[in-house]
C-alpha cells in the first residue's frame, strides 16, 4: 500500500510537470463564441452517464450552435449512444491503446480545437479523465479541484478548478449535482431529466415482443427487473415471486422480465415459477427503453435498468437499499421509490403492493 501510494504521488508529480496550466479566475471566463465542446466521461457506470444528460442539455441550451464531443467508456457509452445532444461519440478503450490506428483516432479527437473541455464528476474523480483533458487542445479546461473536501492531485491540469461537495446538499439529485461543475459560469438548465432515444426499428422490435408476450391485447403489461450488479441492491427473489403472485390476485396483467447474462441466476429462478412469462434478455438499450415505454408498470431494483425505465413516462417503482434514493431515484410524476433501511430486504411485499394500489386507484 505504501509503495502504491508513493508511485501514485510520483506519477502525479510527473503529470503535473508536463500538463499543468495557469489557473484562471471564473470571473475572467468570457468566451464570445463556443464552437466545439469536449466532455470527458470515460469513468463511472451507466447511471452516472445518464445523469450527465442534464449537463449536455445545459451546454446546448447555452451554446445552441456548438458541437459537443463526448469521450465515454465501453462500460457507459451505450447509455447515450443515440443521444441528440451529442454530435460525436468516441469510446475510450484502454485495451486498444497499443493499436496504432486507435491511438491516431484518439489523438485527432483530443487535438481538435475546443473552446471548452470539461471533466464532470459524480461519486469519484478519475485520474484518466483528468489526464485526457490535460492532453486536449482547449483554451478553457474545467475540472474538479476537490470532491467532498478531498483534494484532486491533478487539479493543476485545469484552467478552472471547481470545488465539488455533496455535503452542501446531501440529498441533491445526481442530475442536479453534476451541473455544479459549470454553474460558476452561469451555465444551467431547468430540465434535469435524462433521455434515451429510440427509433422506429426499436419500437417495432418491442411491439413484436409484446405481441408474443401478451395473452390478450387489452391486458395490462408489467415489467420486472430482478437483478443488479451489486448483491446489496438485489431484493430477494422469493419476495419478487410472492409479489407477482399477490399482484395476480389484484390485477389482470401479463408480464415480462428484463436482464442480461449477468442476471442468469435470477432469470433461471423466475423461469422455474413463471415459464410462460416474457423474457427480454441481452437486448440493446434503445430496444429496452422502447419496451418499457409501452408498459403499464415497471418494478426494479436500484441498478442500471432502473435508470433506463426512469427516462420513460411509465409508472415505476424502484426498490432501494444502501443507496440514497434522493440522489439516484428516477424523477417524474410517475416515479416512486421504496426504502426502509440500508438492507434492501427490509422492504416487504406489502410495501410494494400498497404503492401499486395507489398507482392504479
C-alpha positions as CSV (number, residue, x, y, z in Angstrom):
1,X,0.0,0.0,0.0
2,X,2.8,2.4,0.9
3,X,4.7,1.6,-2.3
4,X,1.5,2.1,-4.4
5,X,0.7,5.4,-2.8
6,X,4.3,6.5,-3.4
7,X,4.1,5.5,-7.1
8,X,0.8,7.4,-7.4
9,X,2.4,10.5,-5.9
10,X,5.4,10.3,-8.3
11,X,3.1,9.8,-11.3
12,X,1.0,12.8,-10.2
13,X,4.2,15.0,-9.9
14,X,5.3,14.0,-13.4
15,X,1.9,14.5,-15.0
16,X,1.6,18.0,-13.3
17,X,5.1,18.8,-14.6
18,X,4.1,18.3,-18.2
19,X,0.4,19.2,-18.2
20,X,-0.1,22.0,-15.6
21,X,-1.6,25.2,-16.9
22,X,-2.0,28.6,-15.4
23,X,-5.2,29.0,-13.3
24,X,-7.8,31.4,-14.5
25,X,-10.4,33.2,-12.4
26,X,-14.0,32.3,-13.0
27,X,-14.8,35.9,-13.4
28,X,-12.5,36.0,-16.4
29,X,-14.5,33.3,-18.3
30,X,-15.6,35.2,-21.3
31,X,-16.0,33.0,-24.4
32,X,-17.6,35.1,-27.1
33,X,-18.4,32.2,-29.4
34,X,-18.4,28.5,-28.5
35,X,-17.9,26.2,-31.5
36,X,-16.6,23.0,-30.0
37,X,-17.0,21.4,-26.6
38,X,-15.3,18.3,-25.3
39,X,-16.7,16.3,-22.3
40,X,-14.6,13.5,-20.9
41,X,-16.8,11.0,-19.1
42,X,-14.8,7.8,-19.6
43,X,-15.2,6.8,-15.9
44,X,-18.2,5.6,-13.8
45,X,-21.1,3.5,-14.8
46,X,-24.3,3.6,-16.8
47,X,-26.4,5.6,-14.3
48,X,-23.6,8.2,-13.9
49,X,-23.6,8.7,-17.7
50,X,-27.4,9.1,-17.9
51,X,-27.2,11.6,-15.1
52,X,-24.9,13.6,-17.4
53,X,-27.7,14.3,-19.8
54,X,-28.7,17.4,-17.9
55,X,-25.1,18.7,-18.4
56,X,-25.3,18.1,-22.1
57,X,-28.6,19.8,-22.3
58,X,-27.4,22.8,-20.3
59,X,-24.4,23.3,-22.6
60,X,-26.6,23.0,-25.7
61,X,-29.2,25.5,-24.3
62,X,-26.4,28.0,-23.5
63,X,-24.4,27.4,-26.7
64,X,-27.0,26.1,-29.3
65,X,-24.6,26.5,-32.2
66,X,-21.9,24.4,-30.6
67,X,-20.8,20.8,-31.4
68,X,-20.5,18.5,-28.5
69,X,-17.9,15.7,-28.5
70,X,-18.1,13.1,-25.7
71,X,-15.3,10.7,-24.6
72,X,-17.1,7.7,-23.0
73,X,-16.0,4.2,-22.0
74,X,-17.0,0.7,-23.1
75,X,-18.9,0.4,-19.8
76,X,-21.1,3.5,-20.2
77,X,-21.2,4.8,-23.8
78,X,-24.4,2.9,-24.7
79,X,-26.4,5.0,-22.2
80,X,-26.1,7.9,-24.7
81,X,-25.4,6.1,-27.9
82,X,-28.3,7.8,-29.7
83,X,-28.5,11.0,-27.6
84,X,-29.5,14.0,-29.7
85,X,-27.3,16.4,-27.6
86,X,-24.1,14.6,-28.6
87,X,-22.6,15.4,-32.1
88,X,-19.7,13.0,-31.8
89,X,-19.2,10.0,-29.5
90,X,-15.8,8.4,-29.1
91,X,-15.2,5.3,-26.9
92,X,-12.0,5.5,-24.9
93,X,-10.9,1.9,-24.5
94,X,-7.6,1.3,-22.6
95,X,-7.3,-2.1,-24.2
96,X,-6.9,-0.5,-27.6
97,X,-4.1,1.9,-26.6
98,X,-1.4,-0.4,-28.2
99,X,-3.2,-0.2,-31.6
100,X,-1.7,2.4,-33.9
101,X,-4.9,3.3,-35.7
102,X,-6.8,3.7,-32.5
103,X,-4.1,6.0,-31.0
104,X,-4.3,8.1,-34.1
105,X,-8.1,8.4,-33.8
106,X,-7.9,9.3,-30.1
107,X,-5.2,11.9,-30.8
108,X,-7.3,13.5,-33.6
109,X,-10.2,13.8,-31.1
110,X,-8.0,15.4,-28.4
111,X,-6.2,17.8,-30.7
112,X,-9.4,19.3,-32.2
113,X,-9.6,22.9,-31.3
114,X,-12.0,23.1,-28.4
115,X,-13.3,26.2,-26.8
116,X,-14.2,24.3,-23.6
117,X,-13.2,20.9,-22.2
118,X,-14.9,19.6,-19.1
119,X,-14.4,16.7,-16.7
120,X,-17.7,16.2,-14.8
121,X,-17.8,14.3,-11.6
122,X,-20.4,12.4,-9.5
123,X,-19.0,10.0,-6.9
124,X,-15.3,9.8,-7.8
125,X,-12.6,11.8,-9.6
126,X,-11.0,9.9,-12.5
127,X,-7.2,10.4,-13.0
128,X,-7.5,9.1,-16.5
129,X,-10.3,11.6,-17.4
130,X,-8.2,14.5,-15.9
131,X,-5.1,13.4,-18.0
132,X,-7.1,13.2,-21.2
133,X,-8.5,16.7,-20.5
134,X,-4.9,17.8,-19.9
135,X,-3.9,16.4,-23.3
136,X,-6.8,18.1,-25.1
137,X,-6.3,21.2,-27.2
138,X,-8.6,23.5,-25.3
139,X,-8.5,27.2,-24.3
140,X,-10.7,26.6,-21.2
141,X,-10.2,23.3,-19.3
142,X,-12.7,22.9,-16.5
143,X,-12.4,20.2,-13.9
144,X,-12.6,19.2,-10.2
145,X,-10.3,20.9,-7.7
146,X,-11.6,18.6,-5.0
147,X,-14.6,16.3,-4.1
148,X,-16.2,16.3,-0.7
149,X,-13.1,18.1,0.7
150,X,-10.6,15.7,-0.8
151,X,-8.0,17.4,-3.0
152,X,-7.6,16.4,-6.6
153,X,-3.8,15.9,-7.1
154,X,-4.2,16.6,-10.8
155,X,-6.2,19.8,-10.4
156,X,-3.4,21.9,-11.9
157,X,-4.3,20.4,-15.3
158,X,-7.4,22.7,-15.4
159,X,-7.6,26.4,-16.1
160,X,-10.7,26.5,-13.9
161,X,-10.6,24.3,-10.8
162,X,-14.0,23.7,-9.2
163,X,-14.6,22.5,-5.7
164,X,-17.4,19.9,-5.7
165,X,-19.1,18.8,-2.5
166,X,-22.1,16.6,-2.0
167,X,-22.1,17.6,1.7
168,X,-23.5,21.1,0.8
169,X,-26.8,19.4,-0.1
170,X,-26.7,15.7,0.9
171,X,-30.0,14.9,-0.8
172,X,-29.3,16.6,-4.1
173,X,-30.2,14.6,-7.1
174,X,-27.2,13.5,-9.2
175,X,-28.6,15.2,-12.4
176,X,-28.6,18.4,-10.4
177,X,-25.2,17.9,-8.7
178,X,-23.4,17.2,-11.9
179,X,-24.2,20.8,-13.1
180,X,-22.0,22.2,-10.2
181,X,-19.0,21.8,-12.5
182,X,-20.4,24.6,-14.8
183,X,-22.7,26.6,-12.5
184,X,-19.9,29.1,-11.7
185,X,-20.0,30.1,-15.4
186,X,-23.8,30.6,-15.3
187,X,-24.3,27.5,-17.5
188,X,-27.6,25.9,-16.3
189,X,-30.9,24.4,-17.3
190,X,-34.3,24.0,-15.7
191,X,-34.7,20.5,-17.1
192,X,-32.9,17.8,-15.2
193,X,-34.5,14.8,-16.9
194,X,-32.5,12.1,-18.7
195,X,-33.3,10.7,-22.1
196,X,-32.5,7.6,-24.2
197,X,-33.5,8.0,-27.8
198,X,-35.0,5.1,-29.7
199,X,-36.2,4.8,-33.3
200,X,-38.9,3.1,-35.2
201,X,-36.9,-0.1,-35.6
202,X,-36.5,-0.3,-31.8
203,X,-40.3,0.3,-31.4
204,X,-41.1,-2.4,-33.9
205,X,-38.8,-4.8,-32.1
206,X,-40.5,-4.0,-28.7
207,X,-44.0,-4.4,-30.2
208,X,-43.2,-7.8,-31.7
209,X,-42.0,-8.9,-28.2
210,X,-45.2,-7.6,-26.6
211,X,-47.4,-9.4,-29.2
212,X,-45.7,-12.7,-28.3
213,X,-45.9,-12.0,-24.5
214,X,-49.4,-10.7,-24.0
215,X,-52.3,-13.3,-23.9
216,X,-54.9,-10.6,-24.6
217,X,-54.4,-7.2,-26.3
218,X,-56.3,-5.2,-23.6
219,X,-54.5,-6.7,-20.6
220,X,-52.1,-4.6,-18.5
221,X,-48.4,-5.2,-19.1
222,X,-46.0,-5.2,-16.2
223,X,-42.2,-5.4,-16.4
224,X,-39.8,-6.6,-13.7
225,X,-36.0,-6.3,-13.3
226,X,-34.9,-8.7,-10.6
227,X,-31.1,-8.5,-11.0
228,X,-28.5,-6.0,-10.1
229,X,-24.7,-5.8,-10.4
230,X,-24.3,-5.2,-6.7
231,X,-25.6,-8.0,-4.5
232,X,-26.7,-5.5,-1.8
233,X,-29.0,-3.9,-4.4
234,X,-30.9,-7.1,-5.1
235,X,-34.3,-7.5,-3.5
236,X,-35.0,-11.2,-2.6
237,X,-36.1,-13.4,-5.5
238,X,-38.6,-15.1,-3.2
239,X,-40.2,-11.7,-2.5
240,X,-40.4,-10.9,-6.2
241,X,-42.1,-14.3,-6.7
242,X,-44.5,-13.7,-3.9
243,X,-45.1,-10.1,-5.1
244,X,-46.2,-11.3,-8.6
245,X,-48.5,-14.0,-7.1
246,X,-50.2,-11.4,-4.9
247,X,-50.4,-8.8,-7.7
248,X,-52.1,-11.5,-9.9
249,X,-54.9,-11.7,-7.3
250,X,-55.5,-8.0,-7.6
251,X,-54.9,-7.2,-11.3
252,X,-55.3,-8.8,-14.6
253,X,-51.9,-8.4,-16.3
254,X,-49.3,-10.1,-18.4
255,X,-45.6,-9.6,-17.5
256,X,-42.0,-9.9,-18.6
257,X,-38.6,-9.9,-17.0
258,X,-35.6,-8.0,-18.3
259,X,-31.9,-8.9,-17.8
260,X,-28.6,-10.0,-19.3
261,X,-26.1,-12.8,-19.0
262,X,-25.1,-11.3,-15.7
263,X,-28.6,-12.0,-14.3
264,X,-28.6,-15.7,-15.3
265,X,-29.1,-16.9,-11.7
266,X,-32.1,-14.6,-11.1
267,X,-33.7,-15.3,-14.5
268,X,-33.3,-19.1,-14.0
269,X,-35.1,-18.7,-10.7
270,X,-38.0,-16.8,-12.3
271,X,-38.3,-19.3,-15.2
272,X,-39.0,-22.1,-12.7
273,X,-42.0,-20.3,-11.4
274,X,-43.1,-18.3,-14.4
275,X,-42.2,-20.3,-17.5
276,X,-44.8,-18.6,-19.7
277,X,-43.7,-15.0,-18.9
278,X,-41.8,-12.9,-21.4
279,X,-38.0,-12.8,-21.1
280,X,-36.4,-9.7,-22.7
281,X,-32.7,-10.6,-22.4
282,X,-29.5,-9.2,-23.8
283,X,-31.1,-6.6,-26.0
284,X,-30.0,-3.1,-26.9
285,X,-30.6,-0.3,-24.5
286,X,-32.7,1.5,-27.1
287,X,-34.9,-1.6,-27.6
288,X,-35.3,-2.0,-23.8
289,X,-36.3,1.7,-23.5
290,X,-38.9,1.2,-26.2
291,X,-40.4,-1.8,-24.5
292,X,-40.6,-0.2,-21.1
293,X,-42.2,2.9,-22.6
294,X,-45.0,0.6,-23.8
295,X,-45.6,-1.0,-20.4
296,X,-48.1,0.0,-17.7
297,X,-45.8,-0.6,-14.7
298,X,-42.2,-1.4,-14.2
299,X,-40.7,-2.6,-10.9
300,X,-37.0,-2.8,-10.5
301,X,-34.0,-2.9,-8.2
302,X,-31.6,0.0,-7.8
303,X,-29.5,-0.7,-10.8
304,X,-28.8,0.4,-14.4
305,X,-32.1,-0.7,-15.8
306,X,-33.8,1.5,-13.2
307,X,-32.3,4.5,-14.9
308,X,-33.4,3.2,-18.3
309,X,-37.0,3.0,-17.1
310,X,-36.5,6.3,-15.5
311,X,-36.3,8.1,-18.8
312,X,-39.7,6.9,-19.9
313,X,-43.1,8.0,-18.7
314,X,-44.1,4.6,-17.5
315,X,-45.3,4.2,-13.9
316,X,-42.3,2.9,-12.0
317,X,-41.4,1.5,-8.5
318,X,-37.7,1.4,-7.6
319,X,-36.6,-0.7,-4.6
320,X,-33.6,0.8,-2.7
321,X,-31.2,-0.5,0.0
322,X,-27.9,1.1,0.8
323,X,-28.1,3.9,-1.8
324,X,-29.7,7.3,-1.1
325,X,-32.7,7.4,-3.4
326,X,-32.9,11.2,-3.2
327,X,-29.6,11.2,-5.1
328,X,-30.3,8.4,-7.6
329,X,-34.0,7.5,-7.9
330,X,-35.7,8.5,-11.2
331,X,-37.6,11.8,-11.1
332,X,-41.0,12.4,-12.5
333,X,-44.8,12.3,-11.7
334,X,-45.0,8.5,-12.3
335,X,-41.8,7.6,-10.4
336,X,-42.0,6.0,-6.9
337,X,-39.3,4.5,-4.7
338,X,-39.3,2.5,-1.5
339,X,-36.5,2.3,1.0
340,X,-36.7,1.1,4.6
341,X,-33.1,0.9,5.6
342,X,-29.6,0.1,4.2
343,X,-30.8,-3.5,3.9
344,X,-33.0,-3.8,0.8
345,X,-34.8,-6.9,2.1
346,X,-36.3,-4.8,4.9
347,X,-38.7,-3.7,2.1
348,X,-41.7,-6.1,2.3
349,X,-44.0,-7.4,-0.4
350,X,-46.9,-5.5,1.3
351,X,-45.0,-2.2,0.8
352,X,-44.9,-2.7,-2.9
353,X,-48.5,-3.8,-3.1
354,X,-49.7,-0.7,-1.3
355,X,-47.9,1.5,-3.8
356,X,-49.3,-0.4,-6.8
357,X,-52.8,0.1,-5.4
358,X,-52.2,3.8,-5.1
359,X,-50.9,4.0,-8.7
360,X,-53.9,2.2,-10.1
361,X,-56.5,3.6,-7.8
